[in-house]
Amino acid sequence: MKLLEERIQRDGTVKEGNILKVDSFLNHQMDVELFDLMGKEFRRLFADAPVNKILTIEASGIGIACVAALSFHVPVVFAKKTQTLNIDGQVFSSKVDSFTHKKTYDIIVSKKFLTPEDHILIIDDFLANGCAVLGLIDLIRAAGATLEGVGIAVEKGFQSGGQRLREMGIRLESLAIAESMDASTGKVTFREQPRQS
Ligand code: 5GP
């Protein structure tokens, strides 16, 4: 999505350790008009998928998922990060290694909100090594729900997550795929994606 790529070039900053900072428009201050266009693009890309629920992970996926949900006319469920694992059996849980925080945490979703009838689209802000998305896929599998696909705002194509998911046969649509990022110049290059706007 050209508009997102241009915005990353203009307002994003590249940090040491392969971190792209986009907190002026994506995951701290949020440009909801850009989110609206991103949500419509996800809808266009997954137009043929019978999505009835969007699943994301707190905190930074929630804003994008909620605005996208307006285009899909479906509810959003977000997985909660927790340190106290509920052991009364009322939640699905999985473990996620955090790329940005360098630690492992549990994620949970109440069993009330993921069922075998659900057709799920996962939405998140970033895809790096894929741990967050794989954790969400664990929850979907535990519930017996159907995964329709994964929509990502920014995929870092030089990390392993995208390849892992595509090799698993998962339908993955990323609005911008960063091929390289240079912390000294701040330059980001993007992969060409002919199907996108
Ligand atoms: P993964 O689980 O795919 O390794 O990493 C994805 C998660 O880490 C995302 O939910 C996102 O919050 C965070 N993340 C990974 N890379 C970046 C990055 O370059 N910039 C920012 N802001 N967050 C990132």
Residues whose N, C-alpha, C, O or C-beta is under 5 A from the ligand:
A	BS01	5GP	N18 I19 L20 K21 V22 S60 D97 F99 T100 F126 L127 A128 N129 G130 C131 A132 V133 G161
